[in-house]
């Protein structure tokens, strides 16, 4: 049996030459196309806007000669990978957008040199945040595109507040004492705390929750510590960071921490000797709020008979053997109870250091009193001397002269005198005619080496009065008698 043999179709020679010519022309066209220079699409890589605001997604394409723009397409890339056309401009059919109320083309027709395909989005929403592609369809160059990212922000509202400490906490229980909130932010805020290291505090950042506006987030952070006196009144700072802030926001708050009493006992001077009386111990308390009650006791039970409690004070009327034990003070407030202890050491005799200290105090006191007495004595002496000088200035000349032992303190101008024949002369002019200026009833300076006696000149001579004293010149007779006459002086 003869097998049939398939034969190739025989093309005419002219058809084979036509096929080769077509292939050559396609290669030439492809080579020419790859040699055409095209301009890149001009667009921003990232655009940011705030919720409710309006933004522009910029995108443009320079136009070239012999270039025909057929279509511009805006596409949005969804998180699940889908690509949606949200706006299209066609050279013959015009613009078409998916949400005409919020999405618009900035330019309604191409320009002479640049085709502006920028897209305007108003009333920004959280769902608008995505990557967008701006694509130009041109002939004969083909399509050209560029991707643009849109980020939607929302500025958060920030607040810090101090929290009230719960009452009756177990010892060492950590509680939140301050809270920092950053609500309505997009993306979520980042919260940190700064505080003194002595607080030994930690932070508790809660799980973010949805804000009032769709797509926003509420962030809350707590400052946690053990309530104590070291924490009360301290300043803590909440540091809020957000992409919409140029710099972090600092919020400072002064803590008001309620804590149970912290108790210690003061007043012990290490000199409790047998027989000492009236010593006092004080219960020192730091707490918030203030203590509402005090209770004194000992580690073995009630107080000894010589001890009397008066609120925060404990008075020991007499130190004896019953005081040789540990005293305990308990203070209570709304947060709990705290206690402090003190064990005094009894002595048979007073401490030498304490005695020396007391002696020093007594000696200093006596020295101070002595100094005051000396000062007072000097003041009295000065006053008496001043009074004496004042009296002498107003006393009769005899007193004044005797004060100077017969010699005046400075030379004085001699006064003129009239000599009388006897000591009882009543003739006119017998007496002193003048006195030195500035000296009242003073004695007469008769000359160097002359004896001086002073006597106030009487206003008149009366028989019943004592006769005027006679003052004889120390050197010779009276000018009137020539034989030891008498000079009448004032």
C-alpha positions in Angstrom: 0.0 0.0 0.0 1.4 3.3 -0.9 1.6 5.9 2.0 0.3 9.3 1.3 2.9 12.1 1.6 1.9 15.6 2.6 3.5 18.3 0.7 4.1 22.0 1.7 2.1 24.5 -0.1 4.0 26.2 -2.8 3.9 30.0 -2.6 4.3 31.9 -5.7 7.7 33.7 -5.9 6.1 37.1 -5.8 4.3 36.3 -2.5 7.5 35.3 -0.9 9.1 38.6 -1.9 6.1 40.5 -0.5 6.4 38.8 2.9 10.1 39.8 3.2 9.4 43.4 2.3 6.6 43.6 5.0 8.9 42.2 7.7 11.6 44.7 6.7 9.3 47.6 6.9 8.1 46.6 10.4 11.6 46.4 11.7 12.3 49.9 10.2 9.2 51.3 11.9 10.1 49.8 15.2 13.6 51.2 15.0 12.3 54.7 14.2 9.8 54.5 17.1 12.5 53.7 19.6 14.5 56.7 18.4 11.8 59.2 19.3 12.6 61.4 22.4 9.8 61.7 24.9 9.4 64.0 28.0 8.7 62.6 31.4 5.5 63.2 33.3 5.9 65.9 36.0 4.3 65.0 39.3 4.9 65.1 43.1 5.9 61.9 44.9 3.9 62.7 48.0 1.1 65.1 48.8 -0.2 65.7 52.4 -3.6 67.1 53.4 -5.8 67.4 56.5 -9.2 65.9 57.0 -11.9 68.2 55.6 -9.4 70.3 53.6 -8.8 70.5 49.8 -5.6 69.3 48.1 -4.4 69.2 44.5 -2.6 66.2 43.0 -0.2 67.8 40.6 0.4 66.1 37.3 1.4 67.5 33.9 2.9 66.5 30.6 4.9 68.8 28.2 3.4 68.7 24.7 5.7 68.1 21.7 5.3 68.6 18.0 3.5 65.9 16.1 2.1 64.5 19.5 -1.5 63.8 19.9 -2.9 63.4 23.4 -5.9 61.0 23.3 -6.7 60.4 27.0 -5.7 61.1 30.6 -6.6 58.6 33.3 -6.4 58.9 37.1 -6.3 55.6 39.0 -6.4 54.8 42.7 -4.6 51.7 44.1 -6.7 50.1 46.8 -5.1 48.3 49.9 -6.4 45.0 48.6 -4.6 45.4 45.3 -7.5 46.6 43.1 -7.1 49.6 40.8 -10.0 52.0 40.3 -10.4 54.7 37.7 -11.6 57.8 39.5 -11.2 60.4 36.7 -10.8 60.2 32.9 -10.4 62.9 30.3 -10.9 61.9 26.7 -10.0 64.0 23.7 -13.5 63.6 22.2 -15.8 62.7 25.1 -14.4 65.2 27.7 -14.0 64.6 31.5 -15.7 61.9 33.5 -15.2 61.5 37.3 -16.5 59.0 39.8 -17.3 61.6 42.5 -18.2 64.8 40.7 -18.9 66.7 43.9 -15.4 66.3 45.4 -13.2 65.4 42.4 -12.4 67.8 39.5 -9.8 68.4 36.9 -7.9 71.6 37.5 -7.7 72.5 33.7 -10.7 71.8 31.4 -8.6 71.8 28.2 -5.0 71.3 27.1 -2.6 74.2 27.0 -0.5 75.3 24.2 2.8 73.8 25.5 1.9 71.8 28.6 -1.1 69.6 29.3 -2.1 70.1 33.0 -3.9 67.0 34.2 -3.8 68.0 37.9 -6.7 66.6 40.0 -8.4 68.6 42.8 -9.9 66.7 45.8 -12.0 68.6 48.3 -13.4 67.6 51.7 -10.7 65.1 52.3 -11.6 61.8 54.0 -9.6 59.1 55.5 -10.5 56.8 52.6 -8.8 59.2 50.2 -5.4 58.2 51.5 -3.8 56.0 48.9 -1.4 55.8 45.9 -2.6 57.4 42.7 -1.4 57.0 39.1 -1.6 59.8 36.5 -1.4 58.3 33.0 -1.2 60.0 29.6 -2.1 58.2 26.4 -0.3 59.8 23.4 0.0 58.9 19.8 2.3 57.8 18.4 4.6 57.7 21.4 2.3 55.5 23.6 1.3 55.8 27.3 3.3 57.6 30.0 2.4 57.6 33.7 3.6 58.7 37.2 2.6 57.6 40.7 1.6 60.0 43.4 1.1 59.3 47.1 -1.7 61.1 49.1 -1.5 61.1 52.9 -4.4 62.4 55.0 -3.6 63.8 58.4 -5.7 64.9 61.4 -4.2 67.1 64.2 -4.9 65.5 67.6 -6.2 67.3 70.7 -3.9 66.8 73.7 -4.6 67.0 77.4 -2.9 66.0 80.7 -4.6 65.6 84.1 -3.7 64.4 87.6 -5.6 61.5 89.0 -6.9 61.1 92.5 -5.2 58.4 94.5 -7.6 55.6 95.7 -7.9 55.3 99.5 -6.6 52.5 101.7 -4.1 51.0 99.2 -2.1 48.0 100.2 1.6 48.8 100.9 3.7 49.0 97.8 0.7 49.1 95.4 1.4 50.9 92.2 -1.4 53.2 90.9 -1.9 55.7 88.1 -1.3 59.3 89.2 -1.5 61.1 85.9 -3.1 60.6 82.5 -2.1 62.0 79.1 -4.6 61.9 76.2 -4.1 62.6 72.5 -7.5 62.2 70.7 -8.6 62.5 67.1 -5.2 62.1 65.5 -4.3 60.6 62.2 -2.0 58.7 62.2 -2.0 57.8 65.9 0.1 60.1 68.2 3.2 58.9 70.1 3.3 59.6 73.8 6.2 59.6 76.2 6.8 60.8 79.7 9.6 62.7 81.5 9.8 62.7 85.3 12.4 62.8 88.1 14.3 59.5 88.4 13.5 59.3 92.1 9.8 58.7 91.4 10.7 55.2 90.0 7.6 55.5 87.7 6.5 53.5 84.7 4.2 54.2 81.8 1.1 52.3 80.8 0.1 53.0 77.1 -3.5 51.8 76.5 -4.7 50.2 73.3 -5.7 53.0 70.9 -9.4 53.5 70.2 -11.3 55.0 67.3 -11.8 58.7 67.4 -15.0 60.6 66.8 -14.2 61.2 63.2 -13.8 58.3 60.9 -10.2 57.2 60.4 -8.9 59.0 63.5 -7.4 57.4 66.7 -7.5 58.2 70.4 -4.3 57.5 72.3 -4.0 57.4 76.2 -1.0 56.9 78.4 -0.8 56.6 82.2 2.0 57.4 84.6 2.2 54.7 87.3 4.1 54.7 90.6 3.9 53.8 94.3 2.3 56.8 96.2 4.8 58.5 98.5 5.9 61.8 99.8 8.7 61.9 97.2 6.0 61.9 94.4 3.7 64.5 95.9 4.3 67.9 94.5 6.6 66.8 91.7 6.3 68.0 88.1 5.9 65.4 85.3 5.7 66.1 81.6 3.8 64.4 78.8 5.6 64.5 75.4 3.2 64.2 72.4 4.7 63.6 69.0 2.7 63.6 65.8 3.4 63.9 62.0 1.4 67.2 61.9 3.6 68.8 64.6 6.7 70.7 63.7 8.0 69.9 67.2 6.7 67.8 70.1 4.0 69.2 72.4 5.0 69.3 76.1 2.3 69.1 78.7 3.4 69.6 82.3 1.4 68.8 85.5 2.2 69.0 89.2 1.2 65.8 90.9 -1.1 65.7 93.9 -0.4 62.3 95.4 -2.3 61.1 98.5 -0.2 58.7 100.6 -0.3 57.2 104.1 1.6 58.8 106.9 5.4 58.5 107.0 6.3 58.7 110.7 9.5 59.4 112.7 10.1 60.4 116.3 12.2 63.5 117.4 13.1 65.1 120.7 15.6 62.6 122.0 18.9 64.3 122.9 20.8 61.2 124.1 20.9 62.5 127.7 18.1 60.7 129.5 19.5 60.2 133.0 17.6 58.9 135.9 15.7 61.5 137.7 15.5 63.9 134.8 12.2 65.6 134.5 9.9 66.9 131.8 11.4 65.6 128.5 9.2 65.6 125.4 9.1 63.4 122.3 7.4 64.6 119.1 5.7 62.5 116.4 6.9 63.9 113.1 4.5 63.0 110.2 4.6 63.6 106.5 1.3 62.7 104.8 -1.4 63.8 102.3 -4.0 64.4 103.6 -3.0 65.5 107.1 -3.2 63.0 109.9 -6.5 62.6 111.6 -5.3 60.8 114.7 -2.2 59.8 116.8 -1.6 56.9 119.1 1.3 56.5 121.4 2.4 53.1 122.8 5.4 50.9 123.4 6.4 47.7 121.8 5.5 45.9 125.0 2.1 47.5 125.4 0.7 50.7 127.0 2.8 53.7 128.0 4.6 53.8 131.4 2.9 55.8 134.2 5.4 58.7 133.9 4.5 59.2 130.2 1.5 61.4 129.1 0.4 61.6 125.4 -1.0 64.8 124.1 -1.7 64.4 120.3 1.7 64.3 118.5 3.6 65.0 121.8 4.6 62.5 124.4 5.8 64.1 127.7 7.9 62.1 130.2 7.3 63.6 133.6 10.3 61.8 135.1 12.9 59.5 133.6 13.1 56.3 135.5 13.4 52.6 134.8 10.0 52.4 133.3 11.1 54.6 130.4 13.7 52.0 129.4 11.7 50.7 126.4 10.8 51.4 122.8 8.2 54.1 122.2 5.9 53.8 119.2 3.9 56.6 117.5 1.1 55.7 115.0 -0.5 58.3 112.7 -3.6 57.7 110.6 -5.2 59.5 107.6 -7.6 58.5 104.9 -4.9 56.6 103.0 -3.8 54.4 105.9 -1.6 54.2 109.0 2.1 54.8 109.5 4.3 54.3 112.5 7.7 55.2 113.9 9.8 53.9 116.8 12.4 55.3 119.2 14.4 53.5 121.9 16.1 55.9 124.3 19.2 55.0 126.3 19.0 55.6 130.0 22.0 57.0 131.9 22.8 57.0 135.6 24.2 60.6 135.5 24.0 63.4 132.9 26.2 63.2 129.9 29.4 65.2 130.1 29.0 66.6 126.7 25.5 67.8 127.5 26.8 69.2 130.9 29.6 71.0 129.1 27.2 72.4 126.6 24.8 73.6 129.4 27.8 75.2 131.2 28.8 76.9 128.0 25.3 78.3 127.6 25.1 79.5 131.2 28.6 81.1 131.0 27.7 82.8 127.8 24.4 84.1 129.3 26.3 85.4 132.4 28.9 87.1 130.1 26.2 88.7 128.1 24.4 90.0 131.2 27.8 91.4 132.5 28.4 93.2 129.2 25.0 94.8 129.4 25.6 95.9 133.0 29.0 97.5 131.9 27.3 99.4 129.1 24.6 100.7 131.4 27.2 101.8 133.9 29.1 103.7 131.3 25.8 105.4 130.1 25.0 106.4 133.7 28.5 107.8 134.2 28.4 109.8 131.0 25.0 111.2 132.0 26.2 112.2 135.5 29.3 113.9 134.1 27.2 115.8 131.5 24.8 116.9 134.2 27.7 118.0 136.5 29.2 120.2 133.8 25.8 121.7 133.1 25.3 122.5 136.8 28.8 124.0 137.1 28.1 126.3 134.1 25.2 127.8 136.1 26.8 127.7 139.6 28.3 130.8 141.5 31.9 131.8 140.6 33.3 130.4 143.8 32.0 127.0 142.8 33.2 127.3 139.3 36.6 128.5 140.3 37.0 125.7 142.9 36.2 123.2 140.2 39.3 124.4 138.3 41.4 124.6 141.5 41.8 128.3 141.2 43.0 128.3 137.6 40.6 129.0 134.7 40.7 126.6 131.8 41.9 129.4 129.4 43.3 133.0 129.9 40.7 135.6 130.4 40.8 139.3 129.8 41.3 141.2 133.2 38.3 143.2 134.4 38.5 146.7 135.7 38.0 147.2 139.4 37.6 150.1 141.9 39.5 149.9 145.1 37.6 150.8 148.3 39.0 152.0 151.5 37.4 149.3 153.6 35.5 146.2 153.1 32.1 147.8 153.9 32.4 150.8 151.5 29.3 151.8 149.8 30.6 154.4 147.5 29.4 154.4 144.0 31.4 152.5 141.4 33.1 150.3 144.0 32.9 147.0 142.3 33.3 145.3 139.0 32.6 147.4 135.9 32.7 144.6 133.4 33.0 140.9 133.0 34.7 138.9 130.3 32.4 137.9 127.4 30.9 134.5 127.7 31.8 134.0 131.4 29.1 134.4 134.0 30.1 135.3 137.6 33.6 134.0 137.1 36.7 135.0 139.1 39.1 137.8 138.1 42.4 137.0 136.6 44.8 139.4 138.4 48.0 138.4 136.9 50.5 135.6 136.7 51.3 134.3 140.2 48.6 136.3 141.9 46.2 134.6 144.3 42.6 134.7 143.1 39.5 134.5 145.1 36.1 134.9 143.5 32.9 136.4 145.0 29.7 137.4 143.3 29.2 141.2 143.6 26.2 141.9 145.8 23.5 144.1 144.4 23.4 146.3 147.6 25.1 146.5 151.0 23.0 145.9 154.0 24.2 146.1 157.6 22.6 142.8 158.6 24.4 140.9 155.9 27.8 139.6 156.1 30.5 142.1 155.1 32.0 141.7 151.7 35.1 139.6 151.6 38.3 141.5 151.1 40.7 140.4 148.5 44.1 141.8 148.9 46.5 142.1 146.1 49.3 139.7 146.5 51.9 142.4 145.9 51.3 145.6 147.8 49.1 148.3 149.3 45.8 149.5 148.0 45.9 152.4 145.6 43.4 154.3 147.7 45.2 154.0 151.1 48.6 152.9 150.1 48.6 150.4 153.0 47.1 147.1 152.1 43.9 148.5 150.8 40.9 146.4 149.8 39.8 145.8 146.2 36.2 145.1 145.7 35.7 142.6 142.8 32.7 140.8 141.4 
